[in-house]
Each structure stands twice: as C-alpha cells, then as structure tokens.
Amino acid sequence: MASDSRKDDGRKPDPASTPELFDTPESLAGWSPERDLGLPGEYPFTRGIYSSGYRGRLWTMRQYAGFGGARESNQRYRYLLEQGTTGLSVAFDLPTQIGLDSDHPMAAGEVGRVGVAIDSLEDMETLFEGIPLDRVSTSMTINATAPILLALYFAVAEKQGVSLERVSGTVQNDILKEYIARGTYIYPPAPALRLVTDIFSFCRERAPEWNTISVSGYHIREAGSTAAQEIAFTLANAIAYLEAAAARGLQPDDVAPRMAFFLNAHNDFLEEAAKFRAARRLWARIARERFHAKNPRSWMFRFHAQTAGSTLTAQQPDVNIVRVTLQALAAVLGGTQSLHTNARDEALALPTEDSALLALRTQQIIAFESGAPNAVDPLAGSFTVEKKTNELESAAENLIEKIDALGGMLRAIEAGFVQREIQQAAYEAQRKIESGEQTVVGVNRYQENSPASVPTLKIDPAIEQQQVERLRALRKRRDPARVKPALDRVESAARSDQNLMPVIMGAVKSFATVGEISDALRNVFGEYDESVVI
C-alpha cells in the first residue's frame, strides 16, 4: 500500500491568517447541551419532536403529483399508492391556483400543465375515485383558493360517507409567501388573511385532524434565499398567522397544534441538516416564550421537506438523482415528518411515471436499506453540526428582529424588505455560479458536449379541450336555481364578518365552479396589484 507522503511538522497555523479547518469544543462557546440540545421529544426539540425518532414510525413518503385532468392524475395517485407512497400530495394547475375556470381566456394554454385542473366538485370526485379519504392522508398545495379546494375535498369525503372528524391531511393555505416569492395570489393581504383564519376556525370545529396551514419556506428558498432567510421568513410568516388568528379571537393553542411547516432540502448537506434543527428549536422558543402557548404540541415544528427543484439541471439529468438522494438524506437526518423527492427530469418537464417511481424508490432505499432511521438524531453533538445550528438560529433571529422593527411581516412585505433580501441573495448565488466560485456539475464544470436525451412527459393538448367541454357540459346540467343563490350567499358573507367556509361548502355542493366562487369573492375583496420592488 502506498504511504502518505504528507508530513506534519508540528507547527500550528496562525488563527489570524488561516481559516478554521475544523470545529472543536471551543466552537460551541456558550452552548449548553441541557438548554440548547436536550433529548429527542423534549423542549426545545432540537433533536426532533418524537423521542423514538423514526424507530416508532417512518416519515410519510408523500410524492407531489398532478397533471392534465382529474382522470389522469387519479391514475398517477393510484399507481404511486400501489408502489408504496404513504400519502398523497396534490399539484394544481395555475388556473386553479388563481381562481380561473378552465374555459377562462387567461387559462388558455395552462390547463393541466403544471398540475391537475380542478373546476368543480365533479372533478374533485374523479380525482379521488377509488381512494378512501378516511385511510389516505392528502396534502394540497393551494393558497389563494385554499378555502374552495378544501371545501371540495371535504365534500368528496362526505360523499364517500367519511366524517370530517376522520379526515387527515394538510392544506398549504400560506398566502403570505405568495406575495413574497411565488405570485399565485388573488386578493389583497387583509381579506386573504381572513380566508386563512376562516379555515383555522372551521377546521377546529369540524375537522380537528386536519392541518390548517403549512407555512412554506420552500418557495422562499426556490426564489433564491439563503438557509437563514428561509428559516426567518417562514417563522415570521407563522408569527403573522398566529397574530391574525388572535385578532379573530383564536388562542395560540387553538391554531399552533395543527400548524405544519414546509422546508426546502437544498445542496449543502450539513447546513441543511442543521437548518431543520435550528428551525425546530427557534419555533419552540417563539411559540412558548413569545406567544405563551401552553400545549407542548404548539411548540413542535412539524415539517414536510421537498428536495430542491432549483438545484436540478437540464444538463446531465441523471446526475440529479445524486443531488436528490443527498438532499433527501439531509432531510431525514434533520428529522422531517414528511418528504417528497424530486425526479431527475423535472428541470425539463413534469416527471414521467418511471422517473416518479425512481424518486419514490430513493426514499425507500434511505428508509429500509441505509440504516439512517435506526438512530435517533445521529448528528447530535457534532461540533460542526451544532455550530451550524447555532449560527443559523442566530442569523434567523436577527432577521425576525428586523421584521419586528418594521412593524411585522405584512409591513415588511409592503416595504419590500423581504423581497429585496431574497433578490440580493439570489443575485449573489448566481454571481458565484457564473464566476465559477460555486461549482455546478455539468453546468460550469465537467460539461458534456452532447446533450443528454431522456424521455419527458408530454401533456396531450386535447386534455385542455376535453376539460373545457366537461366544464361547459356541467354548467348545462346543474340546477341554476341552486347555483345562483349559493354564490349570492358567498358574496353576502364576504361583506360581513361571518366565517366563509360554510357558505363556500354550500356553493361547491351546488356545483358552483372554482372560478365562479373566486369571482364572488373578487366582487367584494378586489384583486391585489403587486408593487414593483427595486
């Protein structure tokens, strides 16, 4: 065996001129294992919210999917369930997300493209045909039209004979991040927050097992934020939601136990694992010390993770499998409760069935072959991981303090503070890639001359026309004597301070469409015009 010719001459580097090469106990000055680390399942939950980690129960393997019409997506969901997915995650198309029916002129060319097109209760019934809603947990990535899609889901459950008390899942319902990073808003922030809190109140009474919001840092990170910004802006949004709930007469312990979070699993393996731990600890302290929540479940940062779509490359798409695997492992070691793994071809198109299956198998390999779930928080006590956890928590706290000084998250958004912070971080990240300071394999180093050829999912253009025809046929079949009064009740309720969920439930059961209900609310709330942030 060849010997290592490197020699250690015994000299110590000058700390003033040499970057730190490794971490030591001195890297954790002021850190208290009892105060800052604790045990799994105990406050401040740095080591996880469950004492048994994954040894009691694995994370939910929840693959995000949806395309075309309800029939096509239903087939994909049933396929994923047959292959071992343990929860569904629904992607809706853009018209559905912004409250436009499939035959609206602005929906042309977008129907069923980036998710499934849902116009009515008829579509929602088809989407979950053959899927028992008392046995399958469903997550729905929907925000501006969250009350309508949730009402549709609940109406399908009732048609299946399932009590809402037995229905479990999550509706994203995080409108603030739409103003920050994603853009699928409809109404101005104040009425939009009212809709969020209406869901809080309704589900507290009628669907106690339903997670009423998933506060999302994922899209903030996809827009270009740093890990610390992702934590800070996510938790600042959560603070705003609890404050809005309080203004509607809800206590923190009425809302926080059913509050979930959604974070990105990005490329820097150790930083990402530390990020999840820092977010968990910081939220526990915010919930207990800032909001004085008494229920320990209110202190628990329960989160879903999705691997980072923004890191996937069109060049050498098979390499994305490696990226996704490392990102998913970071999420598992960071203690996620639910996980979606992106597919290798998602920089090119929605995933094919084969790619979606391989993404699911990635989770299953981690779960059943890697041994990673067998130890509870195996990274605990690592000097490097604990140092990174401390640094991320401190940086996030500083940003939250700046937001507080501006008057809270709504004011910070209106002032453009959050948007500018993300834009600057995104610019800096892109500058590093273009200068070569940051390597992206296959993009700025180790390129291949011949482009990779991989099969991609093609959405049949006929699906859009078929969806439009189904919608128009429904309008002819339904009873207008039921639809118009139901829409009038939605508009009337919007002009009052009553909870909108019951009247929206009535409207969807009359077969009023997503676009029609959204328009009834537009008549009262108006639409939001984004201010340009420079």
Protein Blocks (a to p, Z undefined) as FASTA:
>chain_A
ZZdfbdcehiacdfklgccfbdcfklmgoiafklmnopghiaehlnojbfnlmmmoccdd
dddedehjfklmmmmmmmmmmnopabdcddddfklmnopafkbfklgopgokloccdfbf
klmmmmmgoiafklbccddddfklmmmmmmmmmmmmmmnopafklpgcddfkpaklmmmm
nopafbdfklmmmmmmmmmmmmmmmmmmbcfbdcdfklmmmnopafklmmmmmmmmmmmm
mmmmmmnopafklmmmmpccdddddfblmlmmmmmmmmmmmmmmmmmmmnopablklmpc
cddddddfklpcfbhkllmmmmmmmmmmmmmmnopabdcdddfklmmbccdfklmmmmmm
mmmmmmmmnommmpghklgoiaklmmmmmmmmmmmmmmmmmmmmnopjklmmmnommmmm
mmmmmmmmmmmmmnomaccehilgoiafbdcddddddddfklmmmmmmmmmmmmmmmcfk
lmmmmmmmmmmmmmmmbdfklmmmmmmmnopafklmmmmmmmmnopadddddZZ
